[in-house]
Amino acid sequence: MAKSLFELKEVYFSYLGKIPALCGVNLSIEKGVKVAVIGANGTGKSTLLALLDALMFADRGTVEAFGQVVSEGAMNDLDFVRDFRRKVGFVFQNPDIQLFCPTVREDIAFGLLQLGVSADKIKERIAHLSSVFDIGHLLERQPHQLSIGEKRKVAIASVLAIDPEVLLLDEPTAGLDPLTTCQIIDLLAQESRKGKTIVTATHDLHIVREIADEAYVFSRDKRIVRKGTPQEILTDTEFLTTHNLVHIHCHQHEDKTHTHPHLHAHTDHHAA
């Protein structure tokens, strides 16, 4: 059996000690898999990613990464922190949180500088990512001058710059046009083929088949209620309706009313 990169056991977390966000979550993520974490808004998806990235720590239960318990104490170990930050990259839902340097070029270089990468390697990496994302013309622009799609591409590029083993993405296609969505999905497929582990939180069910090998579904009570393949989960309309991932529209046709399930989604993406 493959060794898990991440292992969560009976994890609880509350904001301010009184607003539950995760309630007894058990989760195992193996190396090289693509995982989708799906659920309606407010079910704990973003909180889960923050715990996986050691931005927050469990109130109860354990979070293990790379065979070691992730805790505030562990993150005081500079060697562990340096190794962890090199291995795990997190793309936030709001790219404005992630982009804070004067120019796009500096944002992409920031993580590499923190890791002590040489100037020549940084220049080479920026050139490569600029080509991949088609953002060479944006390098000297200020991030606040970019569109949401451009910001998201730059945010992903800034994470990929350090070439992490694990990519954590929070709603990476939210608010994007279909073309940019296609580009990001294709990019994730390329990174997966390189052997990266990719965990994506989303409630855009249209993209789940393309970004995931397995999916975990969160419920309103902040628990994982199901694990399965995207095909198994997305074809269970009753289950999706129960957990507010599809809604039913009624249509009147002459003297008959028909109901049709509709996926909650920001955009529709069709593979070529």
C-alpha positions in Angstrom: 0.0 0.0 0.0 1.3 3.4 -1.0 2.5 5.7 1.8 0.2 8.7 2.5 1.7 12.1 2.1 -1.0 13.6 4.3 -3.0 11.8 7.0 -5.8 13.4 9.0 -7.3 11.6 12.0 -10.4 12.9 13.8 -9.4 16.5 13.1 -11.5 19.3 14.6 -11.0 23.0 14.1 -13.0 26.0 15.2 -12.5 29.7 14.5 -12.1 31.8 17.6 -12.6 28.6 19.5 -16.4 28.7 18.9 -17.2 28.6 15.2 -16.9 25.0 14.0 -15.1 24.6 10.7 -14.0 20.9 10.7 -15.7 18.3 12.8 -14.0 14.9 13.0 -12.3 14.8 9.6 -10.5 11.7 8.5 -8.5 12.0 5.2 -5.6 10.2 3.5 -3.8 11.6 0.4 -1.2 9.5 -1.3 1.7 10.6 -3.4 0.9 11.5 -7.0 -2.8 11.5 -6.8 -5.2 14.2 -7.9 -7.8 14.9 -5.3 -10.9 17.1 -5.4 -12.5 18.3 -2.2 -16.0 19.3 -3.0 -18.9 20.7 -1.0 -21.2 23.7 -0.8 -19.9 27.0 0.5 -19.1 27.0 4.2 -18.5 23.3 4.5 -14.8 23.5 5.5 -12.9 23.1 2.2 -10.7 26.2 2.6 -10.0 25.4 6.2 -8.9 21.9 5.2 -6.4 23.3 2.7 -5.1 25.8 5.3 -4.4 22.9 7.7 -2.7 20.9 5.0 -0.5 23.9 4.3 0.2 24.4 8.1 -1.3 27.9 8.1 -3.5 26.7 11.0 -3.4 23.8 13.3 -6.0 21.3 14.5 -7.7 21.9 17.8 -8.1 18.1 18.3 -6.9 15.1 16.3 -3.7 14.9 14.3 -2.5 16.1 10.9 0.5 14.3 9.5 2.5 15.4 6.5 5.5 13.5 5.0 5.4 11.2 8.0 5.6 13.9 10.7 2.9 15.5 12.8 2.2 19.1 11.8 1.8 21.3 14.8 2.9 24.7 16.1 5.9 23.0 17.7 6.9 21.3 14.5 6.8 24.6 12.6 9.3 26.1 15.1 11.8 23.6 13.7 13.5 25.7 11.0 14.8 22.6 9.1 11.3 21.1 9.0 9.7 24.4 7.9 12.2 25.0 5.1 11.6 21.4 3.8 7.9 21.7 4.2 7.6 25.1 2.4 9.8 23.7 -0.5 7.5 20.7 -0.9 4.0 22.3 -0.5 2.6 25.2 -2.5 -0.8 26.8 -1.8 -2.8 28.8 -4.3 -5.3 30.9 -2.4 -8.9 31.5 -3.7 -8.3 35.3 -3.6 -5.1 36.0 -5.6 -4.9 39.5 -4.1 -3.8 37.8 -0.8 -0.9 36.1 -2.7 0.3 38.9 -4.9 2.0 41.7 -2.8 5.2 42.6 -4.6 5.6 45.8 -6.8 5.7 43.8 -10.0 4.6 40.4 -11.4 8.2 39.5 -12.0 9.0 40.0 -8.3 6.0 38.0 -7.2 7.1 35.0 -9.2 10.6 35.4 -7.9 9.7 35.8 -4.2 9.5 32.2 -3.2 12.7 31.4 -5.0 14.5 34.2 -3.2 13.3 32.9 0.1 14.7 29.5 -0.7 18.1 30.9 -1.7 17.9 30.0 -5.4 20.6 31.7 -7.6 19.8 34.7 -9.7 20.5 32.8 -12.9 18.1 30.0 -11.9 15.4 32.5 -11.0 15.7 34.3 -14.3 15.5 30.9 -16.1 12.4 29.9 -14.1 10.6 33.2 -14.7 11.3 32.9 -18.4 9.9 29.4 -18.5 6.7 30.2 -16.5 6.1 33.3 -18.5 6.1 31.2 -21.6 3.8 28.5 -20.1 1.3 31.0 -18.8 1.7 33.5 -21.7 2.3 36.4 -19.2 5.6 37.7 -20.4 4.0 41.0 -21.4 2.8 41.3 -17.7 6.1 40.9 -15.9 6.7 44.6 -15.3 3.0 45.4 -14.4 1.7 45.9 -10.9 -0.5 43.0 -9.8 -3.4 45.3 -9.0 -3.5 46.3 -12.6 -4.3 42.8 -13.8 -7.6 41.1 -14.5 -8.8 38.3 -12.2 -7.8 35.7 -14.8 -4.3 37.3 -15.1 -4.0 37.5 -11.3 -4.9 33.9 -10.9 -2.3 32.8 -13.6 0.4 34.8 -11.8 -0.6 33.4 -8.4 -0.3 29.8 -9.8 3.0 30.7 -11.5 4.4 32.1 -8.3 3.7 28.8 -6.5 4.9 26.6 -9.4 8.2 28.6 -9.4 9.4 26.7 -6.4 8.5 23.4 -8.1 6.7 21.9 -5.1 5.8 18.2 -4.8 2.3 19.1 -3.6 -0.1 21.7 -5.1 -3.0 22.9 -3.0 -5.6 25.0 -4.9 -8.6 26.7 -3.5 -11.3 27.4 -6.1 -8.7 27.9 -8.9 -11.3 28.5 -11.6 -13.7 30.8 -9.7 -14.8 33.7 -11.8 -12.8 32.8 -14.8 -13.7 32.8 -18.5 -13.9 29.4 -20.2 -10.5 29.9 -22.1 -8.6 30.7 -18.9 -10.3 27.8 -17.1 -9.2 25.5 -19.9 -5.6 26.7 -19.6 -5.5 26.1 -15.9 -7.0 22.7 -16.1 -4.5 21.7 -18.9 -1.7 23.1 -16.7 -2.8 21.0 -13.8 -2.9 17.9 -16.0 0.7 18.6 -17.1 1.8 19.0 -13.5 0.1 15.7 -12.6 2.0 13.9 -15.3 5.2 15.1 -13.7 4.1 13.2 -10.6 2.9 16.0 -8.4 0.2 15.5 -5.8 -2.7 17.9 -6.5 -5.5 18.8 -4.1 -8.2 21.1 -5.4 -11.1 22.5 -3.3 -14.0 23.4 -5.5 -17.8 23.5 -5.8 -17.5 23.8 -9.6 -18.6 20.2 -10.4 -18.0 20.7 -14.2 -14.3 20.5 -13.7 -14.0 17.6 -11.2 -13.7 14.8 -13.7 -10.8 16.6 -15.3 -8.9 17.6 -12.2 -9.3 14.5 -9.9 -8.8 10.8 -9.6 -10.7 10.7 -6.4 -13.1 13.1 -4.6 -14.0 13.8 -1.0 -17.4 15.4 -0.3 -18.0 17.7 2.7 -21.4 18.2 4.2 -22.9 21.1 6.0 -21.9 19.7 9.4 -18.2 20.1 8.4 -17.6 16.4 7.9 -16.5 14.2 5.0 -19.6 12.2 4.0 -18.3 10.4 1.0 -15.2 9.4 -0.8 -15.2 8.0 -4.4 -14.3 8.5 -8.0 -15.7 11.6 -9.7 -17.8 9.3 -11.9 -19.4 7.6 -8.9 -20.2 10.8 -7.1 -21.2 13.0 -10.0 -23.7 10.5 -11.3 -25.5 10.3 -8.0 -28.0 13.1 -8.4 -29.9 12.3 -5.2 -26.7 12.5 -3.2 -25.6 15.8 -4.8 -29.0 17.3 -4.3 -29.1 16.3 -0.6 -25.7 18.1 -0.1 -26.6 21.2 -2.0 -24.3 20.6 -4.9 -27.1 20.5 -7.5 -30.3 22.3 -7.6 -33.6 21.4 -9.2 -35.1 23.7 -11.8 -38.8 23.3 -12.7 -39.9 23.9 -16.3 -43.5 24.2 -17.5 -44.2 22.7 -20.9 -47.8 23.2 -21.8 -49.7 21.1 -19.2 -46.6 19.3 -17.8 -43.9 20.3 -15.4 -40.5 18.7 -15.6 -37.6 18.9 -13.2 -34.0 19.0 -14.2 -30.9 18.9 -12.0 -28.3 21.6 -12.6 -24.7 21.5 -11.3 -23.6 24.5 -9.3 -20.7 25.9 -11.3 -18.9 29.1 -12.2 -18.1 28.0 -15.8 -18.4 25.0 -18.1 -15.3 23.4 -19.5 -15.3 20.9 -22.3 -12.2 18.9 -23.1 -11.0 19.0 -26.6 
